[in-house]
């Protein structure tokens, strides 16, 4: 049940990243904070996927300040969407 709940929150983060150009900065920052906090919490055990969550959170935070690359954004979206997919399977 927790995996599905976290997958739903990751889906919300994906939607925030997709809509970042039209969303207020504070929503993007909250989404980045969620990814960094969740990734940091699970990265304590040395989980590589959680470390990538922290990286995605940092990149999302940079997107809030209009620092982004389409290639990196695409990588983040593919990574997070596959995590959402596997959390519901």
TIRO-2110 file (N, C-alpha, C; in Angstrom, 1 decimal):
// TIRO-2110
0.8, -1.2, 0.0, N, 1, A
0.0, 0.0, 0.0, CA, 1, A
0.9, 1.3, 0.0, C, 1, A
2.0, 1.2, 0.8, N, 2, A
2.8, 2.4, 0.8, CA, 2, A
3.5, 2.6, -0.5, C, 2, A
3.8, 1.5, -1.2, N, 3, A
4.5, 1.7, -2.5, CA, 3, A
3.6, 2.4, -3.5, C, 3, A
2.3, 2.0, -3.5, N, 4, A
1.3, 2.7, -4.4, CA, 4, A
1.1, 4.1, -4.0, C, 4, A
1.1, 4.5, -2.7, N, 5, A
1.0, 5.8, -2.3, CA, 5, A
2.2, 6.7, -2.7, C, 5, A
3.4, 6.1, -2.6, N, 6, A
4.6, 6.8, -3.0, CA, 6, A
4.6, 6.9, -4.5, C, 6, A
4.1, 5.9, -5.2, N, 7, A
4.0, 6.0, -6.7, CA, 7, A
3.0, 7.1, -7.1, C, 7, A
1.9, 7.2, -6.4, N, 8, A
1.0, 8.3, -6.7, CA, 8, A
1.6, 9.7, -6.5, C, 8, A
2.4, 9.8, -5.5, N, 9, A
3.1, 11.1, -5.2, CA, 9, A
4.2, 11.3, -6.3, C, 9, A
4.8, 10.3, -6.8, N, 10, A
5.8, 10.4, -7.9, CA, 10, A
5.1, 10.8, -9.1, C, 10, A
3.8, 10.3, -9.3, N, 11, A
3.0, 10.7, -10.5, CA, 11, A
2.7, 12.2, -10.4, C, 11, A
2.4, 12.7, -9.2, N, 12, A
2.2, 14.1, -9.1, CA, 12, A
3.4, 14.9, -9.4, C, 12, A
4.6, 14.4, -9.0, N, 13, A
5.9, 15.1, -9.3, CA, 13, A
6.1, 15.1, -10.8, C, 13, A
5.7, 14.0, -11.5, N, 14, A
5.9, 14.0, -13.0, CA, 14, A
5.0, 15.1, -13.6, C, 14, A
3.7, 15.2, -13.1, N, 15, A
2.8, 16.2, -13.6, CA, 15, A
3.3, 17.6, -13.4, C, 15, A
3.9, 17.8, -12.2, N, 16, A
4.5, 19.1, -11.9, CA, 16, A
5.7, 19.4, -12.8, C, 16, A
6.5, 18.5, -13.1, N, 17, A
7.6, 18.7, -14.0, CA, 17, A
7.1, 19.0, -15.4, C, 17, A
6.1, 18.3, -15.9, N, 18, A
5.5, 18.6, -17.2, CA, 18, A
4.9, 20.0, -17.3, C, 18, A
4.3, 20.4, -16.2, N, 19, A
3.6, 21.7, -16.2, CA, 19, A
4.4, 22.8, -15.6, C, 19, A
5.7, 22.6, -15.4, N, 20, A
6.6, 23.5, -14.7, CA, 20, A
6.6, 24.9, -15.4, C, 20, A
6.5, 25.1, -16.7, N, 21, A
6.5, 26.4, -17.3, CA, 21, A
5.3, 27.3, -16.9, C, 21, A
4.2, 26.6, -16.5, N, 22, A
3.0, 27.4, -16.2, CA, 22, A
2.6, 27.4, -14.7, C, 22, A
3.3, 26.7, -13.9, N, 23, A
3.0, 26.6, -12.5, CA, 23, A
3.8, 27.6, -11.7, C, 23, A
3.2, 28.0, -10.5, N, 24, A
4.0, 28.9, -9.7, CA, 24, A
5.2, 28.2, -9.1, C, 24, A
6.2, 29.0, -8.8, N, 25, A
7.5, 28.5, -8.3, CA, 25, A
7.4, 27.7, -7.1, C, 25, A
6.5, 28.0, -6.1, N, 26, A
6.4, 27.3, -4.9, CA, 26, A
5.9, 25.9, -5.0, C, 26, A
5.0, 25.6, -6.0, N, 27, A
4.6, 24.3, -6.3, CA, 27, A
5.7, 23.4, -6.8, C, 27, A
6.5, 24.0, -7.6, N, 28, A
7.7, 23.2, -8.2, CA, 28, A
8.7, 23.0, -7.0, C, 28, A
8.9, 23.9, -6.2, N, 29, A
9.8, 23.8, -5.0, CA, 29, A
9.3, 22.7, -4.1, C, 29, A
8.0, 22.7, -3.8, N, 30, A
7.4, 21.6, -3.0, CA, 30, A
7.6, 20.2, -3.6, C, 30, A
7.4, 20.1, -4.9, N, 31, A
7.6, 18.9, -5.6, CA, 31, A
9.1, 18.4, -5.5, C, 31, A
10.0, 19.4, -5.7, N, 32, A
11.4, 19.1, -5.6, CA, 32, A
11.8, 18.7, -4.1, C, 32, A
11.2, 19.3, -3.2, N, 33, A
11.4, 19.0, -1.8, CA, 33, A
11.0, 17.6, -1.5, C, 33, A
9.8, 17.2, -2.0, N, 34, A
9.3, 15.8, -1.8, CA, 34, A
10.3, 14.8, -2.4, C, 34, A
10.8, 15.0, -3.6, N, 35, A
11.7, 14.1, -4.2, CA, 35, A
13.0, 14.0, -3.4, C, 35, A
13.5, 15.1, -3.0, N, 36, A
14.8, 15.1, -2.2, CA, 36, A
14.6, 14.5, -0.9, C, 36, A
13.5, 14.8, -0.2, N, 37, A
13.2, 14.2, 1.1, CA, 37, A
13.0, 12.7, 1.0, C, 37, A
12.2, 12.2, 0.1, N, 38, A
11.9, 10.8, -0.1, CA, 38, A
13.2, 10.1, -0.5, C, 38, A
13.9, 10.6, -1.5, N, 39, A
15.1, 10.0, -1.9, CA, 39, A
16.2, 9.9, -0.8, C, 39, A
16.3, 11.0, -0.1, N, 40, A
17.3, 11.0, 1.0, CA, 40, A
16.9, 10.1, 2.1, C, 40, A
15.7, 9.9, 2.4, N, 41, A
15.2, 9.0, 3.4, CA, 41, A
15.6, 7.5, 3.1, C, 41, A
15.4, 7.2, 1.8, N, 42, A
15.6, 5.8, 1.4, CA, 42, A
17.1, 5.6, 0.9, C, 42, A
17.8, 6.7, 0.7, N, 43, A
19.2, 6.6, 0.2, CA, 43, A
20.1, 6.3, 1.4, C, 43, A
19.6, 6.4, 2.6, N, 44, A
20.5, 6.1, 3.7, CA, 44, A
21.0, 4.6, 3.7, C, 44, A
20.2, 3.7, 3.1, N, 45, A
20.6, 2.3, 3.0, CA, 45, A
21.5, 2.1, 1.8, C, 45, A
21.8, 3.1, 1.0, N, 46, A
22.6, 2.9, -0.1, CA, 46, A
21.9, 2.6, -1.4, C, 46, A
20.6, 2.8, -1.4, N, 47, A
19.8, 2.5, -2.6, CA, 47, A
20.1, 3.5, -3.8, C, 47, A
20.6, 2.9, -4.9, N, 48, A
20.9, 3.8, -6.0, CA, 48, A
19.7, 4.5, -6.6, C, 48, A
18.6, 3.8, -6.7, N, 49, A
17.4, 4.5, -7.2, CA, 49, A
17.0, 5.7, -6.4, C, 49, A
17.1, 5.6, -5.1, N, 50, A
16.8, 6.7, -4.2, CA, 50, A
17.8, 7.8, -4.4, C, 50, A
19.0, 7.5, -4.6, N, 51, A
20.0, 8.6, -4.9, CA, 51, A
19.6, 9.3, -6.2, C, 51, A
19.1, 8.6, -7.2, N, 52, A
18.6, 9.2, -8.4, CA, 52, A
17.4, 10.0, -8.2, C, 52, A
16.6, 9.7, -7.2, N, 53, A
15.4, 10.5, -6.8, CA, 53, A
15.9, 11.8, -6.2, C, 53, A
17.0, 11.8, -5.4, N, 54, A
17.6, 13.1, -4.9, CA, 54, A
18.1, 13.9, -6.1, C, 54, A
18.7, 13.3, -7.0, N, 55, A
19.2, 14.0, -8.2, CA, 55, A
18.1, 14.6, -9.0, C, 55, A
17.0, 13.9, -9.2, N, 56, A
15.8, 14.4, -9.9, CA, 56, A
15.2, 15.6, -9.1, C, 56, A
15.2, 15.5, -7.8, N, 57, A
14.7, 16.6, -7.0, CA, 57, A
15.5, 17.8, -7.1, C, 57, A
16.8, 17.7, -7.1, N, 58, A
17.7, 18.8, -7.3, CA, 58, A
17.5, 19.4, -8.7, C, 58, A
17.4, 18.6, -9.7, N, 59, A
17.1, 19.1, -11.0, CA, 59, A
15.8, 19.8, -11.1, C, 59, A
14.8, 19.3, -10.4, N, 60, A
13.5, 19.9, -10.4, CA, 60, A
13.6, 21.3, -9.7, C, 60, A
14.4, 21.3, -8.7, N, 61, A
14.6, 22.6, -8.0, CA, 61, A
15.3, 23.6, -8.9, C, 61, A
16.2, 23.2, -9.7, N, 62, A
16.8, 24.1, -10.7, CA, 62, A
15.8, 24.5, -11.7, C, 62, A
14.8, 23.6, -12.1, N, 63, A
13.8, 24.0, -13.0, CA, 63, A
12.9, 25.2, -12.5, C, 63, A
12.8, 25.2, -11.2, N, 64, A
12.0, 26.3, -10.6, CA, 64, A
12.7, 27.7, -10.9, C, 64, A
14.0, 27.7, -11.0, N, 65, A
14.7, 28.9, -11.3, CA, 65, A
15.1, 29.0, -12.8, C, 65, A
14.4, 28.3, -13.6, N, 66, A
14.6, 28.4, -15.1, CA, 66, A
15.9, 27.9, -15.5, C, 66, A
16.5, 27.0, -14.8, N, 67, A
17.8, 26.3, -15.2, CA, 67, A
17.5, 24.9, -15.6, C, 67, A
17.3, 24.6, -16.9, N, 68, A
17.0, 23.2, -17.3, CA, 68, A
17.5, 23.0, -18.7, C, 68, A
17.5, 21.7, -19.0, N, 69, A
17.9, 21.2, -20.3, CA, 69, A
16.8, 20.2, -20.8, C, 69, A
16.3, 20.3, -22.0, N, 70, A
15.3, 19.4, -22.4, CA, 70, A
15.7, 17.9, -22.3, C, 70, A
17.0, 17.6, -22.6, N, 71, A
17.5, 16.2, -22.5, CA, 71, A
17.4, 15.7, -21.1, C, 71, A
17.9, 16.6, -20.1, N, 72, A
17.8, 16.2, -18.7, CA, 72, A
16.4, 16.0, -18.2, C, 72, A
15.6, 17.0, -18.6, N, 73, A
14.1, 16.9, -18.2, CA, 73, A
13.5, 15.6, -18.8, C, 73, A
13.8, 15.2, -20.0, N, 74, A
13.3, 14.0, -20.6, CA, 74, A
13.8, 12.8, -19.8, C, 74, A
15.1, 12.8, -19.4, N, 75, A
15.6, 11.7, -18.6, CA, 75, A
14.9, 11.6, -17.2, C, 75, A
14.6, 12.7, -16.6, N, 76, A
13.9, 12.7, -15.3, CA, 76, A
12.5, 12.2, -15.5, C, 76, A
11.8, 12.6, -16.6, N, 77, A
10.5, 12.1, -16.8, CA, 77, A
10.4, 10.6, -17.1, C, 77, A
11.3, 10.1, -17.9, N, 78, A
11.3, 8.7, -18.2, CA, 78, A
11.6, 7.9, -16.9, C, 78, A
12.6, 8.4, -16.1, N, 79, A
12.9, 7.7, -14.9, CA, 79, A
11.7, 7.7, -13.9, C, 79, A
11.1, 8.8, -13.7, N, 80, A
10.0, 8.9, -12.7, CA, 80, A
8.8, 8.1, -13.2, C, 80, A
8.5, 8.2, -14.5, N, 81, A
7.3, 7.4, -15.1, CA, 81, A
7.5, 5.9, -15.0, C, 81, A
8.7, 5.5, -15.2, N, 82, A
9.0, 4.0, -15.0, CA, 82, A
8.9, 3.6, -13.6, C, 82, A
9.3, 4.5, -12.7, N, 83, A
9.1, 4.2, -11.2, CA, 83, A
7.6, 4.1, -10.9, C, 83, A
6.8, 5.1, -11.4, N, 84, A
5.4, 5.0, -11.2, CA, 84, A
4.8, 3.8, -11.8, C, 84, A
5.2, 3.4, -13.0, N, 85, A
4.6, 2.2, -13.6, CA, 85, A
4.9, 1.0, -12.7, C, 85, A
6.1, 0.8, -12.3, N, 86, A
6.5, -0.4, -11.5, CA, 86, A
5.9, -0.4, -10.1, C, 86, A
5.6, 0.8, -9.6, N, 87, A
5.0, 0.8, -8.3, CA, 87, A
3.5, 0.4, -8.3, C, 87, A
2.9, 0.5, -9.5, N, 88, A
1.5, 0.0, -9.6, CA, 88, A
1.4, -1.4, -10.2, C, 88, A
2.5, -1.9, -10.7, N, 89, A
2.4, -3.3, -11.2, CA, 89, A
2.6, -4.3, -10.2, C, 89, A
END
